[in-house]
């Protein structure tokens, strides 16, 4: 994955993760379609880094949104939503 890749750190069964993913697929499908899904419980390093701090959406080394989508930061990184709600 390149440095500017989009990573979605999540945990299975996390309702906030499910809500963020649903909004991504609804409002920024071009991002959701190409992001890399990272279950933090699948790697000890991710679990140690994020703990309970999920979901986290990153573009390269920068956190774009954490816990909830930040519409302003999403627009700055990915443009306006394709399907605003």
MOZI-V680806 format. One record per residue. N is the residue number from 1. PSI is psi as a letter, one per 20 degrees, with the letter a starting at -180 (none if undefined). OMEGA is omega in whole degrees, -180 to 180 (none if undefined). D_FIRST is the distance of its C-alpha to the first C-alpha in Angstrom with 1 decimal. Layout:
# MOZI-V680806
n:N psi:PSI omega:OMEGA d_first:D_FIRST
n:N psi:PSI omega:OMEGA d_first:D_FIRST
This chain:
# MOZI-V680806
n:1 psi:p omega:-179 d_first:0.0
n:2 psi:r omega:-179 d_first:3.8
n:3 psi:h omega:-178 d_first:6.7
n:4 psi:j omega:178 d_first:8.1
n:5 psi:q omega:180 d_first:6.0
n:6 psi:p omega:-179 d_first:8.8
n:7 psi:p omega:178 d_first:9.4
n:8 psi:o omega:178 d_first:12.9
n:9 psi:p omega:-175 d_first:14.6
n:10 psi:r omega:175 d_first:17.8
n:11 psi:p omega:176 d_first:20.6
n:12 psi:p omega:177 d_first:22.5
n:13 psi:j omega:-179 d_first:25.8
n:14 psi:o omega:-178 d_first:25.0
n:15 psi:h omega:177 d_first:26.9
n:16 psi:h omega:177 d_first:25.2
n:17 psi:g omega:179 d_first:21.8
n:18 psi:g omega:179 d_first:23.4
n:19 psi:g omega:180 d_first:25.0
n:20 psi:g omega:179 d_first:21.9
n:21 psi:g omega:179 d_first:20.0
n:22 psi:g omega:178 d_first:23.2
n:23 psi:h omega:178 d_first:23.4
n:24 psi:g omega:-179 d_first:19.9
n:25 psi:h omega:-179 d_first:20.7
n:26 psi:g omega:-171 d_first:24.1
n:27 psi:h omega:179 d_first:23.6
n:28 psi:m omega:-176 d_first:20.0
n:29 psi:h omega:179 d_first:19.3
n:30 psi:h omega:176 d_first:16.9
n:31 psi:g omega:-177 d_first:14.6
n:32 psi:h omega:-177 d_first:15.4
n:33 psi:h omega:-174 d_first:14.8
n:34 psi:i omega:-177 d_first:11.1
n:35 psi:q omega:176 d_first:10.1
n:36 psi:p omega:179 d_first:8.7
n:37 psi:p omega:-177 d_first:11.9
n:38 psi:n omega:177 d_first:12.4
n:39 psi:o omega:-173 d_first:16.1
n:40 psi:h omega:179 d_first:17.0
n:41 psi:i omega:-180 d_first:19.8
n:42 psi:i omega:179 d_first:17.7
n:43 psi:p omega:-179 d_first:16.8
n:44 psi:h omega:-179 d_first:19.5
n:45 psi:h omega:178 d_first:17.4
n:46 psi:g omega:180 d_first:16.2
n:47 psi:g omega:179 d_first:19.8
n:48 psi:h omega:-178 d_first:21.2
n:49 psi:g omega:-172 d_first:19.0
n:50 psi:h omega:-180 d_first:19.7
n:51 psi:d omega:179 d_first:22.9
n:52 psi:j omega:-175 d_first:24.5
n:53 psi:m omega:177 d_first:22.5
n:54 psi:q omega:-2 d_first:20.8
n:55 psi:q omega:175 d_first:19.5
n:56 psi:p omega:176 d_first:17.1
n:57 psi:p omega:-178 d_first:14.9
n:58 psi:q omega:170 d_first:12.6
n:59 psi:o omega:-172 d_first:11.1
n:60 psi:c omega:-179 d_first:9.3
n:61 psi:i omega:-174 d_first:12.0
n:62 psi:p omega:174 d_first:14.7
n:63 psi:p omega:178 d_first:16.3
n:64 psi:g omega:179 d_first:17.3
n:65 psi:q omega:180 d_first:19.5
n:66 psi:p omega:-177 d_first:20.8
n:67 psi:g omega:180 d_first:23.3
n:68 psi:q omega:176 d_first:24.1
n:69 psi:p omega:175 d_first:22.6
n:70 psi:o omega:-174 d_first:23.7
n:71 psi:h omega:180 d_first:24.8
n:72 psi:g omega:179 d_first:25.2
n:73 psi:h omega:177 d_first:21.8
n:74 psi:g omega:178 d_first:20.3
n:75 psi:g omega:-179 d_first:22.4
n:76 psi:h omega:-177 d_first:21.5
n:77 psi:h omega:-169 d_first:17.8
n:78 psi:j omega:-179 d_first:18.0
n:79 psi:a omega:-177 d_first:21.6
n:80 psi:q omega:178 d_first:24.4
n:81 psi:q omega:179 d_first:24.2
n:82 psi:h omega:-177 d_first:24.8
n:83 psi:m omega:-178 d_first:27.2
n:84 psi:q omega:178 d_first:28.6
n:85 psi:none omega:none d_first:30.6
